[in-house]
């Protein structure tokens, strides 16, 4: 894999997708060599002059571009994300990377189910788009969980992929739905299709990952790959 690089990046795009989710695109002075599913660490100096690193998965698959994008959840009272919320186009930020081994095993020919909650979808979206854009023909399912309807983001992008690629399906699950919601209700574990012929990639909080893994293992499925996102 590529040796991580220290890079001074510039904010190219900064948009709130929801009240708490920022879509951030950074422009780099070089083309970054990375694998779909890997992450970058953001460098930050706190008010107490402490140097910290915060990892975020790259959304866009490798495409010979000098721009990389992220979805970042803003945590009220957090150490780092309130700073991300204030960024504007042209600001600079120090990053290092790429890192990570949460990548597709391309020697495995099974169809794929991706399972995520909220911003945990970032590395999975990168993986699935990379696969689809490069001619992957097996079935790909994405199960994406949110708490409320207003938390949903990227549905237009997912719908566009579904319309373009017949082997891709996505399922949005709302755990606390309102009466207007006509889609899947409950947690992702309530809605996953269990199939021993699939390989499973899971990303999100540790509790969700444990629940999904327990469900899969109970059904004798062991082809499981995971990354705790928050």
C-alpha positions, 0 to 999 in steps of 0.5 A: 500500500501507499506510504502515508503523506503529510499534505496541506489541503485547501477547502474546495467545497463545504456544504451542510447535507443535514443540520449535523452532516457536512459534505467536505471536499478538499483540493490537494497539491497532488493526486493521492494514491489510495484504495477505496475504503481507506481514510485520511487523518485530519491534523488539529491543534486544540485550544490547549495546544494539544496535537490531535488526529481525527480519521475520516473515510474518503467518499469518492473512489480513486479517479486520478483527481486531486480532490477528495471528499468526506461526510463529517458529523458535527458533534455539539461540544466536540473537540474537532468537528465544531471547527469543521463546521466553520470552514469555508472555501479557500481555508487550508487544513493539514492532513496525513494519509492514506491509511486503512485495511478496510477494503474490498477483497477482490479475489472474493467473487461472492455478491456483496451486502454493505451495512451502515448507519449514517456517516458510516456509509462513507467507506462503503459508498466509496467501495460500491461506486468503485466496484460499479464504475469498474464493471463489477457484475455481481449483486450489491445491496446497501442497507443504510440506517438513520434514526429520523427521516430528516437525518437522511442524506445522499438518497439522490446519489443512491437512486442515480446509481440504482437507475444506472446499474441494475445489479445495485439496490439500496434500502434505507431504514428509519428506526424512529419513523414518522407517519409519512415514512413509507419505507423500511422501518426499524434498525438495519438488523430488522431489515437485512436479507440473510444469504450465505452466498453473500459477503458482508461489509459493516461500518458504523458504531460498535453496538450496531456492528455487534448486533449485525455480526451476532445476527450473521453468525447465528445464521452461520455466515462468517464472511464478515468485514467490519470497521467501527466508524464512531 
